Amino acid sequence: MSVAEQPYHHGSLRQVLLARAESTLEKDGVDGLSLRQLAREAGVSHAAPSKHFRDRRALLEALAESGFVRLTRALERAVDEAEPHARARFAALADAYVTFALGHRELLALMYGSKHAPGAATELVDAGHAAMDLTVRIVADAQASGEIGPGDASRIALVAFATFHGIATLAAGGMLDGAPVDEVVTAASDTFWRGLAPA
């Protein structure tokens, strides 16, 4: 049964619309998203979505926020399931990030584009910071245990994020010259970690 065919109880229309919006986003891109079309697919009046999203931008911001929440949960789950030392947790986080990015390409682009747009909603910006905060904590914990050297944990985390986001972007575009993405992620993680080793 598709999302559009699923009955929803009072109060769940917002979730139905977000699910349909993500499906449309991944299939047709952001330009294919329309509140009126989503209302038709959900079987409600054209006015019904306005009870949850004042306009299309609000829908896109809510979709981006939801994406960041899911990304952070995926990263937290990967870190929790990794071996209990910083290097393993860092590698698990990197792998989970690239996996999420490749599985949600259009959504990820919307997430970052919306987060950095002028006037972005506070809830969206906060949700966007959560994944980075997790990375900062892993780096700070590794510094505290002596596994890596000192430095600005926030800056190190940002560089790590940029590295793995870049790998995902190259992989999505078929630009890894045939190298398996998981091997590239592992090599990058190992290289990054060695570069942080105490002098």
C-alpha positions in Angstrom: 0.0 0.0 0.0 1.5 3.4 -1.0 1.6 6.3 1.3 -1.1 8.0 -0.7 -3.4 5.0 -0.2 -2.8 4.7 3.5 -5.5 6.0 5.7 -4.3 8.4 8.4 -5.9 9.4 11.7 -6.5 12.9 12.8 -3.2 14.7 13.4 -1.1 12.5 11.1 -1.6 14.4 7.9 1.7 16.3 8.5 3.6 13.0 8.4 1.8 11.8 5.3 2.6 15.0 3.5 6.2 14.8 4.5 6.5 11.2 3.4 4.9 12.0 0.0 7.1 15.1 -0.3 10.3 13.1 0.2 9.2 10.5 -2.4 8.5 13.3 -4.9 11.7 15.0 -4.1 13.9 11.9 -4.7 12.0 11.2 -8.0 11.4 14.6 -9.5 13.7 17.0 -7.6 12.8 20.0 -5.5 11.1 21.7 -8.5 8.6 18.9 -8.6 7.2 19.6 -5.2 3.8 21.3 -4.9 1.5 21.6 -1.9 -1.5 21.2 -4.2 -0.1 18.1 -5.8 0.7 16.6 -2.4 -2.9 17.4 -1.2 -4.3 15.5 -4.3 -2.0 12.5 -3.6 -3.1 12.5 0.1 -6.7 12.7 -0.9 -7.4 16.0 1.0 -8.5 19.4 0.0 -6.0 21.9 -1.5 -6.4 23.9 1.7 -5.6 21.1 4.1 -1.8 21.2 3.9 -1.9 24.9 5.0 -2.9 23.7 8.5 0.6 22.3 8.8 2.7 24.3 6.3 2.0 27.9 5.7 3.6 27.7 2.3 6.0 25.7 0.1 9.1 27.0 1.9 7.7 25.9 5.2 7.2 22.4 3.7 10.7 22.3 2.4 12.2 23.4 5.7 10.2 20.8 7.6 11.4 18.2 5.2 15.0 19.3 5.6 14.6 19.3 9.4 13.2 15.8 9.4 16.1 14.7 7.2 18.7 16.1 9.7 16.9 14.4 12.6 17.0 11.1 10.7 20.7 11.6 9.7 21.6 12.3 13.3 19.8 9.2 14.5 21.6 7.1 11.9 24.9 8.4 13.0 24.2 7.9 16.7 23.1 4.4 16.0 26.2 3.6 14.1 28.4 5.1 16.8 26.6 3.3 19.6 27.1 -0.1 17.8 30.8 0.5 17.1 33.6 -0.8 19.2 34.0 1.5 22.3 37.0 3.5 21.2 37.2 6.8 19.3 38.8 5.5 16.1 36.1 2.9 15.6 33.3 5.3 16.4 34.8 7.8 14.0 35.0 5.2 11.2 31.4 4.1 11.9 30.2 7.6 11.8 31.9 8.2 8.5 30.4 5.1 6.9 27.0 5.9 8.2 27.2 9.5 6.8 28.2 8.4 3.3 25.5 5.6 3.4 22.8 8.1 4.3 24.1 10.7 1.7 24.0 8.1 -1.1 20.6 6.8 -0.1 19.0 10.3 0.1 20.8 12.5 -2.5 18.1 15.0 -3.2 17.1 15.2 0.4 20.6 15.9 1.5 21.0 18.7 -1.0 17.7 20.2 0.3 18.9 19.8 3.9 22.1 21.8 3.5 20.6 24.3 1.1 17.7 25.0 3.4 19.9 25.2 6.5 22.1 27.8 5.0 19.4 29.8 3.4 18.8 33.4 4.7 16.1 33.4 7.4 16.2 29.6 7.9 14.0 28.4 10.8 15.7 28.0 14.1 14.4 24.4 14.5 16.0 23.5 11.1 19.3 25.1 12.0 19.4 23.4 15.4 18.6 20.0 13.8 21.4 20.7 11.3 23.9 21.3 14.1 23.2 18.0 15.9 25.1 15.7 13.5 28.1 18.0 13.7 27.9 18.2 17.4 28.1 14.4 17.6 31.3 14.5 15.4 32.8 17.2 17.7 32.1 15.0 20.7 33.9 12.1 19.2 36.9 14.2 18.4 37.0 15.8 21.8 36.7 12.4 23.5 39.6 11.2 21.4 41.7 14.2 22.4 40.8 13.7 26.1 41.9 10.0 25.9 45.1 10.9 24.1 44.2 9.0 20.9 44.7 12.1 18.8 46.5 15.3 19.4 45.2 18.7 20.5 43.4 21.2 18.3 40.1 22.9 17.7 37.7 20.0 17.9 35.0 21.9 16.0 37.4 22.7 13.1 38.6 19.1 13.0 35.0 17.9 12.9 34.1 20.3 10.1 37.1 19.1 8.0 36.0 15.5 8.6 32.4 16.2 7.6 33.7 18.0 4.4 35.9 15.0 3.6 33.1 12.4 3.8 30.5 14.7 2.2 33.0 15.1 -0.7 33.4 11.3 -1.0 29.6 10.9 -1.1 29.3 13.6 -3.8 32.0 12.0 -6.0 30.4 8.5 -5.5 27.0 9.9 -6.4 28.4 11.3 -9.6 30.3 8.1 -10.5 33.6 9.9 -10.2 35.5 7.5 -8.0 37.1 5.8 -11.0 35.7 2.4 -10.1 36.9 2.4 -6.6 34.4 0.9 -4.2 32.9 3.6 -2.0 33.3 1.7 1.2 37.0 1.2 0.5 37.5 4.9 -0.2 35.6 5.8 3.0 37.8 3.4 5.0 41.0 4.7 3.5 40.0 8.3 4.1 39.0 7.6 7.7 42.3 5.8 8.3 44.3 8.6 6.7 42.5 11.3 8.5 43.0 9.5 11.9 46.7 9.0 11.3 47.1 12.7 10.5 45.6 13.5 13.9 47.9 11.2 15.9 49.8 12.8 18.7 53.3 14.0 17.7 
